[in-house]
Amino acid sequence: MKINCWDFMNCGREVDGSMVKSLGNCPAFTFTSFQGTNNGFHSGRYCWYVAGTYSKTEPKCSHLHKIEDCSKCSFLKLVKNEEGAMFQS
């Protein structure tokens, strides 16, 4: 498995992460339906597709206050680059 969003962003929202008590677990970490997508753990390399990590009316990703939307996220760009033709958007 490759680096997942919570590791890249160092948000502390993975299980036993430093921010779980105040922010809760990240939905990408707990949503297992995309296990392995883009070579990630649970939905860790497909976070932009998971409900609750981003909403146009209320950002829930702890790093979205720094960027306008997921398409500008440095992690999404990294995953696209690493996965190349195998990238699942």
KAJOGI-V190877 format. One record per helix or strand of 2 or more residues. SS is the DSSP state (a for helix, b for strand). FROM is the first residue (numbers start at 1). LEN is the number of residues. Records with the same first field share a line. If there is no record, write none. Layout:
BEGIN
SS=FROM-LEN + FROM-LEN
END
This chain:
BEGIN
a=5-5 + 20-4 + 27-4 + 37-3 + 47-3 + 64-3 + 70-3 + 74-13
END
